[in-house]
């Protein structure tokens, strides 16, 4: 992606702080700015996601989400072995 210049107006103390942080991490101030903006965007995206309340789902979807009875013990390995046995005659 092509970089574009951006001019920001900030006080000298903030500029100095940004330079110190970037220097400690061995990156440029531009890279620091880019990283911070991307982190804020990711956090905001996560905060924007909210699941609908359960009562807004149809009945059959609610039944999928909330089981009425506990799932009985299920042996995945045995079922897979049975599948392989039927398929390949093992």
C-alpha positions in Angstrom: 0.0 0.0 0.0 1.3 3.4 -0.9 2.1 5.8 2.0 0.7 9.3 2.1 2.0 12.2 4.2 -0.1 13.5 7.0 0.4 16.7 9.0 -0.7 16.6 12.7 -0.7 19.5 15.1 0.5 18.4 18.6 2.3 20.0 21.4 6.1 19.5 21.7 5.8 17.2 24.8 3.6 14.8 22.9 5.9 14.8 19.9 8.9 14.0 22.2 6.9 11.3 24.0 6.0 9.7 20.6 9.7 9.8 19.5 10.8 8.2 22.8 8.2 5.4 22.6 9.1 4.7 18.9 12.8 4.7 19.7 12.3 2.2 22.5 10.5 -0.1 20.2 12.9 0.5 17.3 10.2 1.8 15.0 9.4 5.1 13.3 6.9 7.5 14.7 4.8 6.9 11.5 4.8 3.1 12.3 3.9 3.8 15.9 1.0 6.0 14.8 -0.2 3.4 12.3 -0.1 0.6 14.9 -2.0 2.7 17.5 -4.7 3.6 14.9 -5.1 0.0 13.9 -5.4 -1.1 17.5 -8.1 1.5 18.3 -10.0 0.4 15.1 -9.9 -3.3 16.1 -11.1 -2.4 19.7 -13.9 -0.3 18.4 -15.0 -3.0 15.9 -15.1 -5.6 18.8 -17.2 -3.2 20.9 -19.6 -2.6 18.1 -20.5 -6.3 17.9 -23.5 -7.2 20.2 -25.5 -10.3 20.0 -29.2 -10.0 19.7 -31.2 -11.0 22.9 -32.3 -14.6 22.7 -36.0 -13.7 22.6 -35.4 -12.0 19.2 -34.4 -15.4 17.7 -37.0 -17.7 16.3 -38.0 -20.7 18.4 -36.1 -23.3 16.5 -32.9 -21.2 16.7 -33.4 -20.8 20.4 -33.6 -24.6 20.7 -30.3 -24.9 18.9 -28.6 -22.3 21.1 -30.1 -23.5 24.5 -30.2 -27.3 24.9 -33.0 -28.5 27.0 -31.2 -31.7 28.0 -27.6 -32.3 28.5 -25.8 -34.0 25.7 -25.2 -37.7 26.5 -21.6 -39.0 26.6 -20.5 -39.3 23.0 -17.4 -41.2 21.9 -16.1 -39.4 18.8 -13.3 -41.8 18.3 -15.6 -44.8 18.3 -17.9 -43.2 15.8 -15.0 -42.2 13.6 -13.6 -45.7 13.7 -17.0 -47.1 12.8 -17.1 -44.7 9.8 -13.6 -45.8 8.7 -14.7 -49.5 9.1 -17.7 -49.0 6.9 -15.9 -47.0 4.3 -12.6 -49.0 4.1 -13.5 -52.3 5.8 -10.8 -51.8 8.4 
